[in-house]
Amino acid sequence: MKNRTIKSLLAAVCLLLPAVIDRCLADSTSVDLNGRTYGAEADKAGPIGGGDGYAKIVTKGDFVVKSLDGLLEALGKAKPGQIVFIPDETEIDCTARVYIEKLVIEVPAEVTLAGNRGQDGSKGAVICSDALKTSPLIRITGSNARITGLRIQGPNPRRHLDHHRRSFAKGGDGHGYYYKLPTSAGILTEYDRLEVDNCDISGFSSAGVSLVRGEKHHIHHNFIHHCQYNGLGYGVCHNTASSLIERNLFDFNRHSIAGAGRPGCSYEARHNVELGTSLSHCFDMHGGRDRKDDTDIAGTTILIHHNTFRAPGTPIVIRGVPQETCQVHHNWFPRHENPKSVIRDFIKSDARAQEKIKVSDNVYGTDPPRIIE
């Protein structure tokens, strides 16, 4: 009797084990195979996406503000090294002044604008605008600024597929009609070393974070989502900027990371998680034919490693030839079966593209996950 019970229990475990493994793989952001880790992992600073458990939460400041007037006054007075702090779940709605005055919140060099997202369950203070032409909501006016612990909400989380179709279908007026619907951006900089961390950024039709120029930007431990306006819709966008983008959660964007592809446009993306919904491919770098500049340049350096892509569409598109290199390795693609399904480059027959775009040592699928060199 005892043996039959044990055998029955073992049989039940064997039946349940595949489902348990599948559930664990579905919840996990990384997988270990052959002593190596593939996909995204948290670090000592806290969980991917920030929030509860984040180690660098700001809890006080040199200025504590609870209104838009107070915020503007404090930022006007703040000196390098000082913190302007918005406590708890305060909401600062900029809609009327953005619409009427074209207001832009300006953060000076070496100043931190902070909320306390993640402290004792706080969702973080909100800075928002419902005016469609919010471009941008926050402008950085010098190097080494930091935006942390805030919810930054834009006016347009929608895709507007019909508007895009009317603009570019046969007989449409193209960009002339398309841009009659105003666009919005969250945080914009042209200066070096912007840090954006532990924020929840959503609802901007152009870009959640727009890196126009500057080097050594650090975008990390954020949840960036619902920037998905068809034709634009970027989580983090680069013009001629370079950045490190790590340990962010992305969802409901058109491209979570994008680059204009001009010389000097570079990014390293590591330990990020695409949660599952993307209007188009997830990580992008434009080429010369997008810019119509008679080149095939697609940025300078693109490093994509230790990310997890749960979205079913194409994860990565490189639309030309990088000046130096594009390396894609140690990522986990749970919904893709082989390298050909995860990256698309637009000039595969070009020997330079084959030399400079390298995809190797990634993990594919879940049943079981497997390494393809």
C-alpha positions as CSV (number, residue, x, y, z in Angstrom):
1,M,0.0,0.0,0.0
2,K,2.8,2.4,1.0
3,N,4.7,1.7,-2.3
4,R,1.5,2.3,-4.4
5,T,1.0,5.6,-2.6
6,I,4.6,6.6,-3.3
7,K,4.3,5.6,-6.9
8,S,1.1,7.6,-7.3
9,L,2.7,10.6,-5.8
10,L,5.7,10.3,-8.1
11,A,3.4,9.9,-11.1
12,A,1.5,13.0,-10.1
13,V,4.7,15.0,-9.7
14,C,5.9,13.8,-13.1
15,L,2.6,15.0,-14.6
16,L,2.8,18.4,-12.9
17,L,6.5,19.0,-13.3
18,P,6.3,20.3,-17.0
19,A,3.6,22.7,-16.1
20,V,5.6,23.9,-13.1
21,I,8.7,24.4,-15.2
22,D,6.7,26.2,-17.8
23,R,5.3,28.5,-15.2
24,C,8.7,29.2,-13.7
25,L,10.1,30.0,-17.2
26,A,7.2,32.3,-17.9
27,D,7.8,34.2,-14.7
28,S,11.6,34.2,-14.9
29,T,13.6,36.9,-16.7
30,S,16.7,34.8,-17.1
31,V,17.8,31.2,-17.6
32,D,21.0,29.4,-16.7
33,L,22.4,26.9,-19.2
34,N,25.9,25.4,-19.2
35,G,27.0,27.5,-16.3
36,R,26.1,30.8,-18.0
37,T,23.2,33.2,-17.5
38,Y,21.1,34.4,-20.4
39,G,18.5,37.2,-20.3
40,A,18.0,39.9,-17.7
41,E,18.9,39.9,-14.0
42,A,18.4,42.3,-11.2
43,D,21.4,43.9,-9.5
44,K,22.3,45.3,-6.1
45,A,20.4,48.5,-6.9
46,G,17.2,46.6,-6.9
47,P,14.6,45.0,-9.2
48,I,14.3,45.4,-12.9
49,G,12.0,48.3,-13.4
50,G,12.7,49.9,-10.0
51,G,10.0,50.5,-7.4
52,D,9.7,48.5,-4.2
53,G,13.2,47.3,-3.2
54,Y,15.1,49.9,-5.2
55,A,18.2,50.9,-3.3
56,K,18.7,54.5,-4.5
57,I,15.3,56.0,-3.5
58,V,15.5,59.7,-2.7
59,T,13.4,60.5,0.4
60,K,14.1,64.2,1.0
61,G,15.4,67.3,-0.7
62,D,16.8,70.8,-0.4
63,F,13.5,71.9,-1.7
64,V,10.2,70.1,-1.0
65,V,7.3,71.1,-3.4
66,K,3.7,70.1,-3.8
67,S,2.5,72.4,-6.6
68,L,3.6,73.4,-10.1
69,D,4.4,77.0,-9.0
70,G,6.5,75.6,-6.2
71,L,8.3,73.2,-8.5
72,L,9.1,76.0,-11.0
73,E,10.3,78.3,-8.3
74,A,12.5,75.6,-6.7
75,L,14.1,74.6,-10.0
76,G,14.8,78.3,-10.7
77,K,16.7,78.5,-7.4
78,A,18.4,75.1,-7.3
79,K,22.2,75.0,-7.4
80,P,24.4,72.2,-8.6
81,G,24.2,69.2,-6.2
82,Q,20.8,70.1,-4.8
83,I,17.6,68.1,-4.9
84,V,14.1,69.3,-5.7
85,F,11.8,66.7,-4.0
86,I,8.1,66.0,-4.7
87,P,6.8,63.9,-1.8
88,D,4.6,60.8,-1.7
89,E,1.9,60.6,-4.4
90,T,1.6,64.4,-5.1
91,E,0.1,65.1,-8.5
92,I,1.4,68.1,-10.5
93,D,-0.8,68.6,-13.5
94,C,0.8,70.9,-16.1
95,T,-2.0,70.6,-18.8
96,A,-3.4,74.1,-18.7
97,R,-0.1,75.9,-18.7
98,V,1.4,73.6,-21.4
99,Y,-1.6,74.2,-23.6
100,I,-1.9,78.0,-23.0
101,E,1.8,79.0,-22.3
102,K,3.7,76.1,-24.0
103,L,5.2,75.6,-20.5
104,V,8.3,73.3,-20.3
105,I,9.7,72.3,-16.9
106,E,13.5,72.9,-17.0
107,V,15.9,71.0,-14.8
108,P,19.4,72.7,-14.5
109,A,22.8,71.0,-14.7
110,E,23.7,68.8,-11.7
111,V,20.3,69.1,-10.1
112,T,18.1,66.2,-9.2
113,L,14.4,66.2,-9.6
114,A,13.1,63.4,-7.4
115,G,10.1,61.5,-6.0
116,N,10.1,58.5,-3.7
117,R,8.7,55.8,-5.9
118,G,9.0,52.5,-4.1
119,Q,9.4,53.8,-0.6
120,D,6.8,52.1,1.8
121,G,4.7,51.2,-1.2
122,S,4.6,54.7,-2.7
123,K,3.8,54.8,-6.4
124,G,5.7,58.1,-6.7
125,A,4.6,61.7,-7.4
126,V,3.0,62.4,-10.7
127,I,4.1,65.1,-13.2
128,C,1.6,65.0,-16.1
129,S,0.2,66.8,-19.1
130,D,-2.9,66.0,-21.1
131,A,-2.1,68.6,-23.8
132,L,-1.4,66.8,-27.1
133,K,1.4,69.2,-27.9
134,T,3.6,68.6,-24.9
135,S,7.1,68.7,-26.5
136,P,8.7,68.2,-24.1
137,L,7.2,68.1,-20.6
138,I,10.7,68.2,-19.0
139,R,13.8,69.7,-20.6
140,I,17.3,69.2,-19.2
141,T,19.4,72.4,-19.5
142,G,22.8,71.2,-18.5
143,S,25.0,68.1,-17.9
144,N,24.8,65.6,-15.0
145,A,21.1,66.1,-14.2
146,R,19.0,63.3,-12.6
147,I,15.3,62.5,-12.8
148,T,14.4,59.8,-10.3
149,G,11.4,58.2,-8.5
150,L,8.6,59.9,-10.4
151,R,5.6,59.0,-12.5
152,I,5.9,61.1,-15.7
153,Q,2.7,60.8,-17.7
154,G,2.0,62.1,-21.2
155,P,-1.2,62.9,-23.1
156,N,-1.3,60.1,-25.7
157,P,-0.9,56.4,-24.9
158,R,-2.8,55.4,-28.1
159,R,-1.6,53.9,-31.4
160,H,-3.8,55.9,-33.8
161,L,-3.5,53.3,-36.5
162,D,-6.3,54.9,-38.6
163,H,-4.6,58.2,-38.5
164,H,-1.4,56.7,-39.8
165,R,-3.3,54.8,-42.5
166,R,-5.0,58.0,-43.7
167,S,-1.7,59.9,-43.7
168,F,0.3,57.4,-45.8
169,A,-2.2,55.4,-47.8
170,K,-2.5,56.0,-51.5
171,G,-3.7,59.5,-52.0
172,G,-2.8,60.6,-48.5
173,D,-0.9,63.8,-47.7
174,G,1.9,61.9,-46.0
175,H,3.8,63.7,-43.2
176,G,1.9,66.9,-43.9
177,Y,-1.3,65.3,-42.6
178,Y,0.4,63.1,-40.1
179,Y,2.0,65.9,-38.1
180,K,-1.3,67.9,-37.9
181,L,-1.9,65.7,-34.9
182,P,0.5,67.2,-32.3
183,T,3.2,65.0,-30.7
184,S,4.6,64.8,-27.2
185,A,7.8,63.9,-25.4
186,G,8.5,63.2,-21.8
187,I,12.2,64.1,-20.9
188,L,14.5,65.7,-23.5
189,T,18.2,66.5,-23.3
190,E,21.0,67.8,-25.4
191,Y,23.6,67.6,-22.7
192,D,25.9,64.9,-21.3
193,R,25.3,62.3,-18.6
194,L,21.6,62.5,-17.9
195,E,20.5,59.9,-15.4
196,V,16.8,58.7,-15.4
197,D,16.1,56.0,-12.9
198,N,13.3,54.4,-10.9
199,C,10.6,56.3,-12.9
200,D,7.3,55.2,-14.5
201,I,7.2,56.9,-17.8
202,S,4.2,56.6,-20.1
203,G,1.8,58.1,-22.7
204,F,4.2,60.1,-24.9
205,S,3.5,59.8,-28.7
206,S,7.0,60.7,-29.8
207,A,9.4,59.5,-27.0
208,G,9.3,58.9,-23.3
209,V,13.0,59.9,-23.1
210,S,14.5,61.8,-26.0
211,L,18.3,61.9,-26.1
212,V,19.0,64.5,-28.8
213,R,22.7,64.9,-28.1
214,G,25.2,64.2,-25.4
215,E,27.2,61.2,-24.2
216,K,27.1,58.7,-21.3
217,H,23.4,59.0,-20.6
218,H,22.2,56.3,-18.1
219,I,18.6,55.2,-18.3
220,H,18.0,52.5,-15.8
221,H,15.5,50.7,-13.4
222,N,12.4,52.4,-15.0
223,F,9.1,51.1,-16.3
224,I,8.6,52.7,-19.7
225,H,5.3,51.9,-21.5
226,H,2.5,53.1,-23.7
227,C,4.7,55.2,-26.0
228,Q,3.2,53.6,-29.1
229,Y,1.9,56.2,-31.6
230,N,2.3,54.6,-35.0
231,G,5.1,56.1,-36.9
232,L,6.9,57.4,-33.8
233,G,6.3,55.8,-30.4
234,Y,9.7,55.4,-28.8
235,G,10.5,54.5,-25.2
236,V,14.1,55.8,-25.4
237,C,15.1,57.7,-28.6
238,H,18.6,58.8,-29.7
239,N,19.6,61.3,-32.3
240,T,23.4,61.7,-32.1
241,A,23.5,60.6,-28.4
242,S,25.1,57.6,-26.7
243,S,23.7,55.8,-23.7
244,L,23.6,52.9,-21.3
245,I,20.1,51.5,-21.0
246,E,19.7,48.8,-18.4
247,R,17.3,47.0,-16.1
248,N,14.2,48.7,-17.5
249,L,10.8,47.1,-18.0
250,F,9.3,47.9,-21.4
251,D,5.7,47.3,-22.6
252,F,3.3,48.7,-25.2
253,N,5.8,50.8,-27.1
254,R,6.3,50.9,-30.8
255,H,10.1,50.7,-30.4
256,S,11.3,50.6,-26.8
257,I,14.8,51.7,-27.9
258,A,15.4,53.6,-31.2
259,G,18.2,55.5,-32.8
260,A,18.3,57.9,-35.8
261,G,21.5,56.1,-36.9
262,R,23.6,59.2,-37.5
263,P,27.4,58.9,-36.8
264,G,27.8,59.0,-33.0
265,C,24.4,57.5,-32.3
266,S,25.2,54.5,-30.0
267,Y,23.7,52.5,-27.2
268,E,24.3,49.6,-25.0
269,A,21.1,47.8,-23.9
270,R,21.5,45.2,-21.1
271,H,19.3,43.4,-18.6
272,N,16.1,44.9,-19.9
273,V,12.8,43.0,-20.2
274,E,10.2,43.4,-23.0
275,L,7.1,42.3,-21.2
276,G,5.1,41.1,-24.2
277,T,3.3,43.8,-26.2
278,S,5.1,45.9,-28.9
279,L,3.5,47.5,-31.9
280,S,6.6,46.9,-34.0
281,H,10.1,45.6,-33.4
282,C,11.5,46.3,-29.9
283,F,15.0,47.6,-30.4
284,D,15.9,49.7,-33.5
285,M,18.6,51.6,-35.3
286,H,17.7,53.6,-38.4
287,G,19.9,53.6,-41.5
288,G,20.7,56.1,-44.2
289,R,17.7,55.4,-46.3
290,D,15.4,56.4,-43.4
291,R,17.3,59.7,-43.2
292,K,17.6,60.0,-47.0
293,D,21.3,61.1,-46.6
294,D,22.8,58.9,-49.3
295,T,24.6,56.7,-46.8
296,D,23.9,53.3,-45.3
297,I,25.2,54.2,-41.8
298,A,23.2,52.7,-38.9
299,G,24.8,54.3,-35.9
300,T,28.2,53.8,-34.5
301,T,28.1,51.0,-31.8
302,I,25.1,48.9,-30.8
303,L,25.5,46.4,-27.9
304,I,22.5,44.3,-27.1
305,H,23.1,41.7,-24.4
306,H,21.5,40.0,-21.4
307,N,17.9,41.1,-22.3
308,T,14.7,39.1,-22.3
309,F,12.3,39.6,-25.2
310,R,8.8,38.3,-24.5
311,A,7.1,40.2,-27.4
312,P,6.2,37.9,-30.3
313,G,7.3,40.3,-33.0
314,T,10.8,40.8,-34.4
315,P,13.0,41.9,-31.4
316,I,15.7,43.8,-33.2
317,V,16.0,45.6,-36.6
318,I,19.2,47.3,-37.8
319,R,18.4,49.3,-40.9
320,G,21.9,49.7,-42.3
321,V,25.6,49.1,-41.4
322,P,27.0,50.3,-38.1
323,Q,30.2,52.2,-38.3
324,E,31.9,50.0,-35.7
325,T,29.8,47.1,-34.5
326,C,26.5,45.6,-33.5
327,Q,26.8,42.7,-31.1
328,V,23.8,40.7,-29.9
329,H,24.6,38.0,-27.4
330,H,23.5,36.4,-24.1
331,N,19.9,37.4,-24.6
332,W,16.8,35.2,-24.1
333,F,14.1,35.0,-26.7
334,P,11.4,32.8,-25.2
335,R,9.1,33.2,-28.2
336,H,11.6,32.8,-31.0
337,E,13.2,29.7,-32.3
338,N,16.4,30.7,-34.1
339,P,18.7,33.7,-34.9
340,K,17.0,34.5,-38.2
341,S,13.7,35.2,-36.3
342,V,15.2,37.7,-33.9
343,I,17.1,40.2,-35.9
344,R,16.5,41.8,-39.3
345,D,19.0,43.9,-41.1
346,F,18.2,45.6,-44.3
347,I,21.3,44.8,-46.4
348,K,22.1,41.2,-45.6
349,S,23.9,40.7,-48.8
350,D,26.4,43.4,-47.9
351,A,29.7,41.9,-46.7
352,R,30.3,44.8,-44.3
353,A,27.0,44.1,-42.6
354,Q,27.8,40.5,-42.2
355,E,31.2,41.5,-40.7
356,K,29.8,44.1,-38.3
357,I,26.5,42.7,-37.2
358,K,27.1,39.6,-35.0
359,V,24.4,37.5,-33.4
360,S,25.7,34.6,-31.3
361,D,25.4,32.7,-28.0
362,N,21.7,33.5,-27.3
363,V,19.0,31.3,-25.9
364,Y,15.8,30.6,-27.8
365,G,12.4,29.2,-26.7
366,T,11.2,27.6,-23.5
367,D,10.4,24.0,-24.3
368,P,13.2,23.6,-23.6
369,P,15.3,26.8,-23.8
370,R,18.4,26.1,-26.0
371,I,21.5,27.9,-26.9
372,I,22.2,28.6,-30.6
373,E,25.7,29.9,-31.2
